[in-house]
Protein backbone atom coordinates (compact mmCIF):
# COMPACT_ATOMS: atom_id res chain seq x y z
CA UNK A 1 0.00 0.00 0.00
CA UNK A 2 1.39 3.38 -1.02
CA UNK A 3 0.98 6.53 0.99
CA UNK A 4 0.08 9.69 -0.78
CA UNK A 5 2.74 12.44 -0.93
CA UNK A 6 1.08 15.43 0.67
CA UNK A 7 2.13 19.03 1.17
CA UNK A 8 3.08 18.24 4.76
CA UNK A 9 5.49 15.52 3.60
CA UNK A 10 7.12 17.88 1.08
CA UNK A 11 7.41 20.58 3.76
CA UNK A 12 9.01 18.11 6.21
CA UNK A 13 11.49 16.88 3.58
CA UNK A 14 12.40 20.46 2.62
CA UNK A 15 12.83 21.58 6.25
CA UNK A 16 14.94 18.49 7.05
CA UNK A 17 17.20 19.09 4.03
CA UNK A 18 17.73 22.75 4.87
CA UNK A 19 18.21 21.87 8.56
CA UNK A 20 21.05 19.49 7.67
CA UNK A 21 22.66 22.12 5.40
CA UNK A 22 22.43 24.83 8.08
CA UNK A 23 23.75 22.49 10.80
CA UNK A 24 26.77 21.48 8.70
CA UNK A 25 27.51 25.14 7.85
CA UNK A 26 27.34 26.13 11.54
CA UNK A 27 29.66 23.29 12.59
CA UNK A 28 32.18 24.22 9.85
CA UNK A 29 32.03 27.93 10.76
CA UNK A 30 32.62 27.26 14.48
CA UNK A 31 35.50 24.90 13.69
CA UNK A 32 37.10 27.47 11.35
CA UNK A 33 36.82 30.34 13.83
CA UNK A 34 38.03 28.18 16.70
CA UNK A 35 41.23 26.99 14.99
CA UNK A 36 42.42 30.14 13.16
CA UNK A 37 43.79 32.99 15.28
CA UNK A 38 43.20 35.50 12.46
CA UNK A 39 45.63 38.08 13.81
CA UNK A 40 48.91 39.18 12.27
CA UNK A 41 49.26 42.21 14.57
CA UNK A 42 47.39 43.19 17.72
CA UNK A 43 46.75 46.81 16.69
CA UNK A 44 46.78 47.49 12.94
CA UNK A 45 46.76 51.29 13.34
CA UNK A 46 49.89 51.30 15.51
CA UNK A 47 51.61 48.83 13.17
CA UNK A 48 50.80 50.99 10.15
CA UNK A 49 52.50 54.09 11.59
CA UNK A 50 56.03 52.80 11.02
CA UNK A 51 55.30 50.54 8.05
CA UNK A 52 56.59 52.79 5.24
CA UNK A 53 59.75 53.72 7.16
CA UNK A 54 60.51 50.06 8.02
CA UNK A 55 59.79 48.92 4.47
CA UNK A 56 62.17 51.55 3.03
CA UNK A 57 64.92 50.45 5.44
CA UNK A 58 64.41 46.78 4.46
CA UNK A 59 64.38 47.64 0.74
CA UNK A 60 67.65 49.54 1.18
CA UNK A 61 69.28 46.34 2.52
CA UNK A 62 68.35 44.51 -0.69
CA UNK A 63 68.28 41.17 1.09
CA UNK A 64 66.60 38.02 -0.22
CA UNK A 65 65.88 34.96 1.90
CA UNK A 66 65.61 31.58 0.17
CA UNK A 67 64.54 28.50 2.14
CA UNK A 68 65.49 24.92 1.33
CA UNK A 69 64.26 21.83 3.14
CA UNK A 70 65.53 18.28 2.54
CA UNK A 71 63.36 16.43 5.07
CA UNK A 72 65.94 16.63 7.87
CA UNK A 73 67.27 20.18 7.81
CA UNK A 74 65.96 23.64 6.96
CA UNK A 75 68.48 26.01 5.43
CA UNK A 76 67.98 29.71 4.87
CA UNK A 77 70.17 31.55 2.41
CA UNK A 78 70.27 35.31 3.00
CA UNK A 79 71.80 37.18 0.07
CA UNK A 80 72.27 40.84 -0.77
CA UNK A 81 71.27 42.53 -4.04
CA UNK A 82 74.49 41.25 -5.69
CA UNK A 83 73.76 37.63 -4.75
CA UNK A 84 76.48 37.51 -2.09
CA UNK A 85 75.86 36.34 1.50
CA UNK A 86 74.33 39.23 3.44
CA UNK A 87 76.09 40.50 6.59
CA UNK A 88 73.53 39.19 9.08
CA UNK A 89 74.22 39.89 12.76
CA UNK A 90 71.42 37.65 14.06
CA UNK A 91 68.64 35.55 12.60
CA UNK A 92 65.54 33.96 14.11
CA UNK A 93 62.62 32.24 12.46
CA UNK A 94 59.27 30.81 13.42
CA UNK A 95 57.90 28.01 11.26
CA UNK A 96 54.21 27.18 11.45
CA UNK A 97 51.11 26.19 9.57
CA UNK A 98 49.07 28.99 7.98
CA UNK A 99 45.85 27.78 9.63
CA UNK A 100 46.80 27.38 13.30
CA UNK A 101 49.52 28.04 15.86
CA UNK A 102 49.67 24.55 17.42
CA UNK A 103 52.58 23.39 15.24
CA UNK A 104 54.70 26.57 15.52
CA UNK A 105 58.41 25.93 15.93
CA UNK A 106 61.34 28.27 16.59
CA UNK A 107 64.44 26.26 15.66
CA UNK A 108 67.96 27.30 16.65
CA UNK A 109 69.91 28.21 13.53
CA UNK A 110 73.66 27.95 13.15
CA UNK A 111 75.62 29.76 10.46
CA UNK A 112 77.73 27.39 8.40
CA UNK A 113 78.99 27.56 4.83
CA UNK A 114 77.11 30.78 4.06
CA UNK A 115 73.78 29.26 5.15
CA UNK A 116 71.70 29.34 8.30
CA UNK A 117 70.98 25.71 9.20
CA UNK A 118 68.60 24.08 11.67
CA UNK A 119 67.76 20.39 12.10
CA UNK A 120 64.03 20.11 11.61
CA UNK A 121 61.37 17.56 10.74
CA UNK A 122 58.25 18.98 9.07
CA UNK A 123 55.15 17.09 8.10
CA UNK A 124 54.38 17.38 4.38
CA UNK A 125 52.31 20.41 3.38
CA UNK A 126 52.29 24.19 3.41
CA UNK A 127 54.31 26.02 6.06
CA UNK A 128 54.90 29.71 6.76
CA UNK A 129 58.41 30.78 7.70
CA UNK A 130 58.55 34.12 9.54
CA UNK A 131 62.16 35.33 9.36
CA UNK A 132 63.61 38.15 11.45
CA UNK A 133 67.23 39.13 10.76
CA UNK A 134 69.29 42.05 12.01
CA UNK A 135 71.82 43.97 9.93
CA UNK A 136 75.09 45.29 11.43
CA UNK A 137 73.58 48.81 11.63
CA UNK A 138 70.60 47.49 13.64
CA UNK A 139 68.10 47.51 10.76
CA UNK A 140 65.58 44.76 11.29
CA UNK A 141 64.67 42.66 8.27
CA UNK A 142 61.38 40.73 8.43
CA UNK A 143 59.89 38.48 5.80
CA UNK A 144 57.20 35.80 5.63
CA UNK A 145 57.95 32.96 3.26
CA UNK A 146 55.37 30.44 2.11
CA UNK A 147 57.08 27.06 1.83
CA UNK A 148 55.89 23.63 0.72
CA UNK A 149 57.53 20.71 2.49
CA UNK A 150 57.20 17.60 0.34
CA UNK A 151 57.44 14.04 1.52
CA UNK A 152 59.85 13.45 4.35
CA UNK A 153 63.09 11.75 3.30
CA UNK A 154 63.68 8.51 5.24
GIDA-V616807 format. One record per helix or strand of 2 or more residues. SS is the DSSP state (H for helix, E for strand). FROM is the first residue (numbers start at 1). LEN is the number of residues. If there is no record, write none. Layout:
{{SS & FROM & LEN} {SS & FROM & LEN}}
//
This chain:
{{H & 7 & 29} {H & 44 & 6} {H & 51 & 11} {E & 64 & 6} {E & 73 & 7} {E & 88 & 9} {E & 110 & 3} {E & 115 & 5} {E & 125 & 11} {E & 140 & 10}}
//
